[in-house]
Amino acid sequence: MAVMDIKRKFQNLLRKQESVPSPVEEDINHDLFTGEPAIAKYKHSHVVNPHEEQEVLENIEEVYFNNRHVDTSEYELQKVPENPDLDQIDRDRQKLRKQLQVVSKKVSDLVLQNHPAYATELQRVMELQKTLQLASIICANGRRQLSGARKSFTTASLKMLANYRKRQQLIGLLKSLRTIKTLQRTDLRLREMMEEEDYCSAIQLCLECQKAASTFKHFTCISELSSKLQDTLEMIEEQLDVALSKTCSHFDVVHYEKVQIAYRLLDKTQTAMDQLHMHFTSAIHSTAFQIVLGYVELCSGTGDSNFQKRSYVDLCKNITQESFKPCLVDLCKALWEVMKSYHKTILWHESHDEEFIRESGMSLFHIDEEFIRESGMSLFHIDEESIRESGMSLFHIDEEFIRESGVDVDISLKMKYIRQKLDHGLTRIWHDVQQKVKIYILGTDMANFKLEDFIRVLDLVNRLIEIGEEFCGSKSEGLQDSLKQQSLNYFKNHHRYRMDELGMFLENEGWEICPVKSNFTLLQLLEFRFMKSWTRSPTTNSLVNSQYVAEGEESLPNGDHRGGGERYFDQYKDEGSPFDVQPDEEENEDVFSGSWDDEDGGGSDTDSDEPDELKQDYIDELTGEAQSNRQFRRRISRNKNQRHIPIVTNTTLNVLRVIGKYMQMMTVLKPIAFDVINCMSQLFEYYLYTVHIFFGADTWVMNERSLNNRLHLTLQRIRNNLIAETPVPGAPPTDPENGRDKIPQPHLSPIVDLSGSGRLFGLAERVVAAESLVFLASQMELLYPHLEAMIPGNKKVFLQQFFSQTVKMAAELRKPVYWTVSVQAVDYDNILHHMSGVKWDVKDIMSQHNSYVDVMLKSLEQLSVRLVDINRRVPIPKVVYDLIWEHCVRLSNRTIVEGYAGAKKCSNEGRALMQLDFQQFLSKLETIVDLRPIPEREYVEAYIKAYYLPESQMDSWILEHKEYSNKQLLSLINSVDHINKKARQRLIATVEDMDRQRR
């Protein structure tokens, strides 16, 4: 505590001494300036070695060089230890004093070094002060001399100028009197021009007179004339406003140009533009009201005049369903005329305003002056002579006035205002048009409209939207949203009706071929006639902006339906409107033929065309003649199968027609394109699922797992999303909301027989059903680029999945449909029964094949004959023909392997007999079918050859051939006699493990 007290006392002492100048400072500050620096008079008491000074400077602590405020006294006191040493404190004090002396010496040396420069600069300042004092004296003398000269010469000149001014005033008064005389005689001519409706000349003359009268308004004699001129000018403006309003419904270039010139003379082009927009707005409202009012009064039949007092919204609600479409056409035509007039107004200003700016100023007045000279008016001839005698021109005075007013800049600003006003008016006018049509559309419930009428309405409104986009670049979101919502409501109800109708068609379908021409495509249907031009370039982007034209117009890129790349305002700029074209006369479809035999030139494949030898029984199959007859029969069958006859049913055509109408709706209302495509997919999915349920969902099919995984998933998805569950008696009721959008599962018509072996288990009906589905899928593929162009970008994944997971599955459905026929067409159980009686443990090499081979070949030969018979009634495509034979051959080969696996004992000679039987089967089979290579030939050969495999290779062979059943592999292992018991048990265990893994 004592140390701390000492430190505080030292601090207080040091603070008191901070204000006392140091001895060195006292010596420097109190010296007088005698030509050398005062600091030089301070003499150090001893000489210091420079090296020693440098060492002292380097030892100064860094805190003393800090620019920030630092209390050095406190800093030094903090260094004093708790037990102070007076000697050490004294040494520190001497050290600090020495450092201070060295620093002071360095500062004084720097001052001495810069003193000459300071003295020189001070001398220059003294000289500059003397020069400025001399300049001040010179300026004062000059001012005194100028004041004397002014007093000497001004008095005489002023007298001369006063006399000249009086003379000029008298000349001006003479001119004014002559002008007043002329103005008093112009009132009569103005009235004549008003009667002749020559507004431009009247305004020009009136304005010139007003300008002249304003110059002399202090004269009492022309005050009454000024009042009359103002009244006349106001009347002219009123008549001009009426003339301007007439251009809104029918634009005439000459008339509008005449009105604009008049307004320019009045210098009210901006006011005229404001009035013009008011007239356009009024024209839209009045035109729409009058058209709807006319149809309401016409359809009401009561002659009630109260309709005129109702609002436009109420009138739209009184439009009947029959008059809705013609009223909409007239409304669109009238609004089109208003928009076309505005469009022509803009074009006129674009072409004339620049020309007017170039010719502004004198040109206008030169034209007016020439007009007055050519008019032969005696009044102006007299006035011009008097004005010429005075050396002045009335028109010259006005031109000077206009030049002095800066008319060029003013005109440029006015033109800019007009252009901005016209540009802004585009959106405003289209908004008014859009609102009128929107109110009209929403005022009527279109739920009961026919689809054709509804599409026609959408086409008209959509074409108006196209015009609006061309008019001002607007997408018409408000109108499109209202159309979208009403269209979705209408379309959902309509689609539900169409789905129920499709279900009725399918349940009553006899699955008989509908005879159409060999080149039939969906474009030949009336519902797709609007797409004929699209097929020329299906990959272009024109479909994105194209719209359906019900009247037969062609769709072109960028939403343009007209040839030559013209837009609406270009094509109909002179006459007509986009809504004038009437629908085409009903076309006749040319898609049906008398029968499908007619397409092949007269049916050359009747029973009478076949030689009798072709009808021989299979009993003669081993003769060479019979074999050649079978080959001839197969050639006939192939020729018939190669005929490209589209296989369709009435239901197929109905689905295509509905899809065509859906396409029409998509093109006229793109915002609901995704919803329409979704419904379109439901039509196809329902057709595909029905064909599967009717012809491909048999027990045999499911057991053989003929459905590939993708097709199985597709059918399962359709069942879950589209097919309503059949109510189970006694089960709790389900939520009706879940099945509201689902369709009941259809039931096969009782007239369709799928169980009779004489008709190959309904093969003809199966061919018609499956191939009509494939044909429908091929027509959907034709529509893919058009659908892709119309569907929104974020929904294209749905379209791709629909085609890849559903449309492309149509061809896959052939396998389960025809598999049933292949399973039942040949009695494979009977063949197994024959094979079970064969002894395979023979000791001799046999040269004759077993009888089961002949039984199997005879069954296949009979199947071939029945296929030819069915082909006469229904053309069997080659792909179907090959698929049926592929199924039969696969089943035959699997039957052979199954029969071989039933052998309890088998010798090497027995295996050779198996090979002989199979080779005999293959050689005869190649004369019956055209399949190359024979399906699953290796399946049988590998099983026979496995008997000869050594014990070391049996393990790997079994693991590699998982296509054989557990029974077949165990039979093979047990029949091999060249492996020991231990190896046999190991192989049996391997087979059992494989069987467990399969499960």
C-alpha angles and dihedrals in degrees: 000000000000090000091051091051091051091051092051091050091051091050092052091048093051093048090054091052094050090083094050112090117239120247090251092052092049091054092050101042097049099051117104123235108256102162098291133069117281090224089065090067091064106095123195115230094227141024117251126207111243092224090052089050091051091050090051092050092050091051093056108113118250094240090072090061095053114119092209120087109275126175099226093183092058089045092056093044091053088059092060108103126232091261103041121214111214093204091052091048090051091049090051090049092052090047093053092046091052091050089050092052092050093049092047090051091051090052093049091050091055092050091051091049095055099038097096092056091050092052093049094052092048089055091054091053091055092052092049090054092055092050092053092052090054093050091052091056092050092052093051091053092050093053092052092053094048091051091056094050092052093054091051101053110027101072096062094045094052093058091053093049092049091057092049092051092054090053092052092049091054091050090050091050090053091052092048092053092052092048092050089053090054094047092054090059097050098074092079093052092048091057091050091053091049091054090050090049090234092149098167095056092041092051092046093051093042093050092049090050091047091051091050092044092051088057091056100033090124088071113091093211095071100039091095091048091053091054092050092048091053093051091048091050092051091051090051090052091053092052090046090054090054090049090049092053091057091066092065096074099029119020117210116184096210093046094047093046090051091052093047092052089052092052091048089055087052089047088231102117091128092051089047090054091051091049091047092058091049090052092050091051090048091047091054093050097043095044094050092045095050095048095049091042091053093054093044092053091044094051096040093060091197100098090226108172092198089086089079090063094053125095124255091251092056092047091054090055090057095057111115124227092248094053096039097091099043090045090051090051092052091045092052091047092052094047089046090057091053092049092045090052091052090047091052089048090058092047091050092053092046091055100037106035095065090047090050092051091053092049098038121127116031099012096072093049092045089057091049093048091050090048091054092049091050093047090073095222110170091205093064094042089059093044093047091053092051091046093049090051088057091052093239137098128215091216091047089056091052093049091052089050092052092047091050091050092061095243095172094063092043093052091051091054092048092051090051091051091050093051093048091047092051092047093050091045091062093070093041095051093045089050091055092047091047092050093051093052093042092053090047093050095047092046093072130059105229096184092111096047120119113250092245091052092045092051089048090054091048090049092054094048093042090051088052088052089052089052089050091052090051090043099054108348093256120151090208093227093173095053093041093050092052090047091047094053095046091044092051091051091048094043096050091054091044092048092051089053091049092050092051089048091051090051090053091049092051094048091051096039114121090195094233121150117262108219110238132159119278092245095049118146133162091260089073091065117094091235090065100042090107089063098058093098092046094063091065089071109010095162096057123104092238091104091065092069100022121112130205112260108203092190094064102265115152120246116234133182122291094026093296117140099181131085123252095037093274122155125225095263090048098048097043099034094115106031143349129028137242088257098057098084113101124213116272121257114271109278125220117237115233100194105107128086130194092254136330090257089064089064089063098054106268108329104280092178100074122133091261090060093062118086116241089242090067089062094058117126122254089255089089095048095113095063119092092235094055090050092054089049090055090051090051090049090052091051089054090048092049092050091052092046093052093062109113101224115159107234109214137149132213088259091053091054091047091053090049091051092051090048089051091055090047089053089053091053092049093053094051095044112029095176090073094042093111093051091049093048089049090054090044089055090052090057091054094041092051091050092048093047091048093053089050094048093046101042112008108042096079123139093247091055094054093046093052093046092226091157112093118223096255093051091046091052091047093052091045091051092049091049093051097043104034113019119080117226117251109244113247116220110251094012119126113265117263128228107276090212091066093057099035094103095038128099126222116252110260124235127225116256113255090231090069111087114199098164103062114106091201090069092040091255095302096313092155091054091044091052092050092047098045097040093045086055091050090049090050089051091051090053090050088054088057089056095049099092090047093048091047090053093053103040117089115262094245091054099051090097089065091052092049092049092048092055096041097042102033115015094045090048091068092084090047090058089068091077098061092038095054096032090076091058092048092050094052101032093076125043098232092170090060090051090051088050090055091047092051089065094055118103112222098181094080120148099211133065107254123218097189123071122230124266095244087074091059091047091053094046091048090053091051091047090052089050089053091053092049091049090055090050093051090045089063090062100035123020108241110210116230092244089057092044091053093044093054091049091045090055092047094048092047091050091047092052092047089049090053091051091046089051092049089050089056092065110109093194129025132175130198088260088052090055089051089052089052090054090048092051092048094047090050088050092050095047093052093040092059089061091055104043134037097217114130120214101025108245116252094359089140089051091069098035093051091052092051094045092049088075089070096050117117120244092256092060099042094082095054092042093055092048092049097047105060091150091085121085125245091253093052094050093046090049090052092050093048094047095052108095101184096075126078127243095258093053090046091055091048091052091047089052090051091053092049091051090052090050092053090050091052091056 
